[in-house]
Amino acid sequence: MSISTFLRRALLYGACEIATLLLYRCCEADKAHLVLVPGSSQKMLTKSSNLSVDSVIYDLEDSVTAESKELARGLVADHIAGDAMQRSVRGPKEVSVRINAVDTGLALQDIQVMLTRVDNLDTIVVPKVQSAADLHFVADIIRHVAPQRVLFRTPMTDSSQQTENVPRSQPIHVVGLIESALGLANVSDICRAGQKLGLAGLGFAAEDFMASVGLSKLPDRREVLFARSAVVNACRAYNLPSIIDMVSVDVTHGTALEEESREGRSLGFTGKQAIHPSQVQAIQRAFGPSTEEVQWAVEVFVGDIESQKQGKGAWKLNGRMIDAPVVKKATALLDRARACGIDVDTYIARFKVGSLEERISRSL
């Protein structure tokens, strides 16, 4: 399949959850750049081994025609398990597979093939999650097919009868996607179940959602503002670690993608889907902590230590009041920066000396 055909299908079907996911590597619970590869294309599978990305998703869903589903399962399983998928320094750090939706009847075989033939698969992406029952279905399959890889919790694994005698293997993570009116209507129940089951995160796919609701695309994206905010709110309410924003179709290297990415971050998303590797840098810039943000967080961190020494619960920095919620935000940002490989301790050591501490002290 040519890249132009792949992109065309992506636009038609909302196929590309190629997400900027900081996927369990950078920012642990967040997501960074992740590229989707059609599972039925041997050529693209081979090329994917040398992609310099955090994660790659091998797709069994929208980018694969109905008659090629079985072929794609075999090609993807062989590729991940084989010598071609040895993770080099240049290659992807994580490997994921997007299965077919539960209501297609294909998900069972997708999971069975992947988990019985592949030991080094990191994540299963479940598209078009309609209800909590979809997550329970996937959890049950994992428990029965590969109990040694259960991270996605089930009632069995949470009980005293869990698989104590089963040798542990590399755990499998699960990420769900909200792509329909029904999925959005049930998003709170989905997140509630996800919290109990150990769902790694949830993403929003705008194209399929808009089609299911009958929405028209607007330049400022306000037609999906409610849906995006609803997904974020439900994920935050039930403490799901990763919240993945929708695809942008801008591959022109302009400013639109970065603006949309920053908008997503401001709404509370932790990462963004992409449809082309050329989008990765712009999305990373938007979602990764900037130097200025790290410096601000360090100032708050250092200042809070000083304020505690003086017995003050609230204090001022540069004329702005700093209290517990602000300190919590700064601490979370520093944790995110550390997970992304930023040497936060060096920043702290640098800012703990000199005029900064004096400036903070004077403002208490």
Summary of the structure (lengths in Angstrom):
residues: 364
radius of gyration: 21.7
end to end distance: 62.9
largest distance: 70.9
contacts: 1255
relative contact order: 0.11
helix: 51%
strand: 13%
